[in-house]
């Protein structure tokens, strides 16, 4: 199983980025998919999650700014990030897990830097 995240980079405050995470080696449609982020010295935190029925949920700090979506035909999950703030600077990781099963998978992460 592999999760390959991409799309990070440097963006000014108020700007947008779209992260992608392409999966392989799994039955993609069965997985709940999530984006998490981590900054140095802090615990990894959940940003957004989308279940197998494409129902999303978001952390309070990104509601109204970020949108998670999935394309089961492409085995890819996306995170559209708008109105980015400096506090959004972090390494963003994608995560996959079939509900009720112990195995979980993480991508390697992609760095998002929000700075002027």
DOVO-648384 format. One record per residue (C-alpha): residue number from 1; residue in one letter; x, y, z. Coordinates in nm, 2 decimals, decimal comma, padded with zeros to 4 digits, always signed. Layout:
N
+-----+------+--------+--------+--------+
!  nr ! rest !      X !      Y !      Z !
+-----+------+--------+--------+--------+
! NUM !    A !      X !      Y !      Z !
...
+-----+------+--------+--------+--------+
END
This chain:
116
+-----+------+--------+--------+--------+
!  nr ! rest !      X !      Y !      Z !
+-----+------+--------+--------+--------+
!   1 !    X ! +00,00 ! +00,00 ! +00,00 !
!   2 !    X ! +00,13 ! +00,34 ! -00,09 !
!   3 !    X ! -00,01 ! +00,69 ! -00,04 !
!   4 !    X ! +00,17 ! +00,96 ! -00,23 !
!   5 !    X ! +00,09 ! +01,32 ! -00,13 !
!   6 !    X ! +00,17 ! +01,62 ! -00,35 !
!   7 !    X ! +00,08 ! +01,98 ! -00,41 !
!   8 !    X ! +00,25 ! +02,15 ! -00,12 !
!   9 !    X ! +00,45 ! +02,46 ! -00,16 !
!  10 !    X ! +00,50 ! +02,83 ! -00,06 !
!  11 !    X ! +00,19 ! +03,05 ! -00,08 !
!  12 !    X ! +00,11 ! +03,40 ! +00,05 !
!  13 !    X ! -00,15 ! +03,45 ! +00,32 !
!  14 !    X ! -00,49 ! +03,45 ! +00,16 !
!  15 !    X ! -00,38 ! +03,22 ! -00,12 !
!  16 !    X ! -00,49 ! +02,87 ! -00,22 !
!  17 !    X ! -00,34 ! +02,53 ! -00,27 !
!  18 !    X ! -00,48 ! +02,20 ! -00,36 !
!  19 !    X ! -00,32 ! +01,89 ! -00,22 !
!  20 !    X ! -00,36 ! +01,55 ! -00,38 !
!  21 !    X ! -00,29 ! +01,20 ! -00,24 !
!  22 !    X ! -00,28 ! +00,91 ! -00,48 !
!  23 !    X ! -00,33 ! +00,56 ! -00,34 !
!  24 !    X ! -00,22 ! +00,23 ! -00,47 !
!  25 !    X ! -00,24 ! -00,13 ! -00,34 !
!  26 !    X ! -00,57 ! -00,09 ! -00,16 !
!  27 !    X ! -00,94 ! -00,11 ! -00,23 !
!  28 !    X ! -00,97 ! +00,27 ! -00,22 !
!  29 !    X ! -01,34 ! +00,30 ! -00,20 !
!  30 !    X ! -01,36 ! +00,11 ! +00,13 !
!  31 !    X ! -01,13 ! +00,35 ! +00,31 !
!  32 !    X ! -01,21 ! +00,65 ! +00,52 !
!  33 !    X ! -00,95 ! +00,91 ! +00,41 !
!  34 !    X ! -00,81 ! +01,20 ! +00,60 !
!  35 !    X ! -00,57 ! +01,48 ! +00,59 !
!  36 !    X ! -00,37 ! +01,56 ! +00,90 !
!  37 !    X ! -00,10 ! +01,81 ! +00,97 !
!  38 !    X ! +00,20 ! +01,85 ! +01,19 !
!  39 !    X ! +00,43 ! +02,13 ! +01,29 !
!  40 !    X ! +00,76 ! +02,09 ! +01,48 !
!  41 !    X ! +00,71 ! +02,03 ! +01,85 !
!  42 !    X ! +00,33 ! +01,97 ! +01,81 !
!  43 !    X ! +00,12 ! +01,66 ! +01,78 !
!  44 !    X ! -00,02 ! +01,56 ! +01,45 !
!  45 !    X ! -00,37 ! +01,70 ! +01,42 !
!  46 !    X ! -00,67 ! +01,60 ! +01,21 !
!  47 !    X ! -00,77 ! +01,85 ! +00,94 !
!  48 !    X ! -01,04 ! +01,68 ! +00,75 !
!  49 !    X ! -01,18 ! +01,34 ! +00,69 !
!  50 !    X ! -01,41 ! +01,19 ! +00,42 !
!  51 !    X ! -01,58 ! +00,85 ! +00,45 !
!  52 !    X ! -01,66 ! +00,59 ! +00,19 !
!  53 !    X ! -01,99 ! +00,77 ! +00,12 !
!  54 !    X ! -01,81 ! +01,09 ! +00,05 !
!  55 !    X ! -01,94 ! +01,26 ! +00,37 !
!  56 !    X ! -01,68 ! +01,51 ! +00,49 !
!  57 !    X ! -01,60 ! +01,64 ! +00,83 !
!  58 !    X ! -01,36 ! +01,92 ! +00,93 !
!  59 !    X ! -01,16 ! +02,05 ! +01,22 !
!  60 !    X ! -01,31 ! +02,37 ! +01,35 !
!  61 !    X ! -01,00 ! +02,57 ! +01,25 !
!  62 !    X ! -01,05 ! +02,50 ! +00,88 !
!  63 !    X ! -01,43 ! +02,50 ! +00,84 !
!  64 !    X ! -01,53 ! +02,72 ! +00,55 !
!  65 !    X ! -01,18 ! +02,74 ! +00,41 !
!  66 !    X ! -01,08 ! +02,38 ! +00,33 !
!  67 !    X ! -01,26 ! +02,12 ! +00,12 !
!  68 !    X ! -01,19 ! +01,75 ! +00,12 !
!  69 !    X ! -01,30 ! +01,54 ! -00,17 !
!  70 !    X ! -01,23 ! +01,20 ! -00,32 !
!  71 !    X ! -01,23 ! +01,05 ! -00,66 !
!  72 !    X ! -01,27 ! +00,67 ! -00,63 !
!  73 !    X ! -01,21 ! +00,63 ! -01,01 !
!  74 !    X ! -00,86 ! +00,78 ! -00,97 !
!  75 !    X ! -00,79 ! +00,64 ! -00,62 !
!  76 !    X ! -00,71 ! +01,00 ! -00,51 !
!  77 !    X ! -00,82 ! +01,22 ! -00,22 !
!  78 !    X ! -00,79 ! +01,60 ! -00,24 !
!  79 !    X ! -00,77 ! +01,89 ! +00,00 !
!  80 !    X ! -00,86 ! +02,23 ! -00,15 !
!  81 !    X ! -00,72 ! +02,50 ! +00,08 !
!  82 !    X ! -00,84 ! +02,85 ! +00,04 !
!  83 !    X ! -00,77 ! +03,17 ! +00,24 !
!  84 !    X ! -00,46 ! +03,02 ! +00,38 !
!  85 !    X ! -00,32 ! +03,16 ! +00,70 !
!  86 !    X ! +00,04 ! +03,15 ! +00,84 !
!  87 !    X ! -00,09 ! +02,91 ! +01,11 !
!  88 !    X ! -00,17 ! +02,66 ! +00,83 !
!  89 !    X ! +00,20 ! +02,62 ! +00,78 !
!  90 !    X ! +00,27 ! +02,25 ! +00,84 !
!  91 !    X ! +00,36 ! +01,92 ! +00,68 !
!  92 !    X ! +00,03 ! +01,77 ! +00,56 !
!  93 !    X ! -00,02 ! +01,39 ! +00,56 !
!  94 !    X ! -00,29 ! +01,18 ! +00,40 !
!  95 !    X ! -00,42 ! +00,88 ! +00,60 !
!  96 !    X ! -00,63 ! +00,58 ! +00,50 !
!  97 !    X ! -00,81 ! +00,32 ! +00,70 !
!  98 !    X ! -01,10 ! +00,08 ! +00,65 !
!  99 !    X ! -01,35 ! +00,14 ! +00,93 !
! 100 !    X ! -01,33 ! -00,13 ! +01,19 !
! 101 !    X ! -01,00 ! -00,27 ! +01,08 !
! 102 !    X ! -00,67 ! -00,21 ! +01,26 !
! 103 !    X ! -00,45 ! -00,14 ! +00,96 !
! 104 !    X ! -00,39 ! +00,22 ! +00,88 !
! 105 !    X ! -00,17 ! +00,39 ! +00,62 !
! 106 !    X ! +00,01 ! +00,72 ! +00,61 !
! 107 !    X ! +00,16 ! +00,91 ! +00,32 !
! 108 !    X ! +00,50 ! +01,07 ! +00,35 !
! 109 !    X ! +00,37 ! +01,42 ! +00,38 !
! 110 !    X ! +00,39 ! +01,74 ! +00,18 !
! 111 !    X ! +00,51 ! +02,07 ! +00,32 !
! 112 !    X ! +00,28 ! +02,38 ! +00,30 !
! 113 !    X ! +00,43 ! +02,71 ! +00,39 !
! 114 !    X ! +00,21 ! +03,02 ! +00,42 !
! 115 !    X ! +00,43 ! +03,33 ! +00,43 !
! 116 !    X ! +00,46 ! +03,67 ! +00,27 !
+-----+------+--------+--------+--------+
END
